Amino acid sequence: MTSVLYDAQGLRAKQRNILYTVLFLIVAGAAVWWVYDSLASKHQLDWIKWKPFFTSSQPWQTYLWPGLQNTLKAAAFALVIALPLGALFGIGRLSDHRWMRMPAGLVVEFFRAIPVLILMITANAAYSEYTTISSETRPLYAVVTGLVLYNASVLAEIVRAGILSLPQGQTDAAKAIGMRKGQTMLHVLLPQSVTAMLPAIVSQIVVIVKDTALGGAVLTFPELLASVRPMSANYGANTIACFTIIALIYIVVNFALTSFAGWLERRLRRGKKSTGAVVGVAGDGGLQPIGPPALNIDDGRAV
């Protein structure tokens, strides 16, 4: 028996798949048991190591919540600066003018090729050498600078790809009704490409949130992950418990971002409807158009 997309499995193929599934489950179960036994033998699963997170608010108020605040603060600053900057460079790479297209391309390719950790370290050294920023706030500036330089270049490519994914008919229709290049980009191409770009932009936001941990590891920035060391020292070397709780916090934050982006994308798709010319009733009972011609988003024609 065959299908349009694939050949139906025979009896021997089904038996092999069942055998492979059983073997995989056995191996996975053995791996889980080995991890559990190793942690239990080292007393990492003892209730005393997990108790502070469930019976006291002190670790949350002293370490976790301040660390989460710093993580979200750095990520928010980086996103607010990187998103418009990336859109600017992405549009610049699509310019017909070489004097604008070439510098934008060089900046994007340069900062996209450098690891974000090197950008943070370089920014920290530059702030220390050439500015009067205090040593307490310097790590925040360095982390935000590194995140902005790297993620703005990545977002620029996302914006460029999103605009190029639109059909050529959209640009042709805008030209047909007399729009200039800037008007076409601002009023026609960018609004429509946002829906296509949204999943990639959200993925980059998640990367920004997680990359703040690099500042804590190298620049002593007091973000969420950096709270593991003092918590583990104050609560009986419960390193595994600390990492587990922090990992769950990261999962919750990133899941909330992804869920919000999914809701926003669905809302944008529902609201993205074609708009034709508005018509009204003439004095003789006929129909006459009111207002300027509009773009038919479905096929890219001016109506």
ABEGO torsion letter per residue (X at the ends): XBBAABBBBBAAAAAAAAAAAAAAAAAAAAAAAAAAAAAAAAGAABAAAAAAAAABAAAAAAAAAAAAAAAAAAAAAAAAAAAAAAAAAAAAAABABAAAAAAAAAAAAAAAABBAAAAAAAAAAAAAAABABBAAAAAAAAAAAAAAAAAAAAAAAAAAAAAAABBAAAAAAAAAAGBBAAAAAAAAAAAAAAAAAAAAAAAAAAAAAAAAAAAAAAAGBBBAAAAAAAAAAAAGGBAAAAAAAAAAAAAAAAAAAAAAAAAAAAAAAAABBBBBBBBBBBAAGBBBBBEBBBBBAAAGBBX
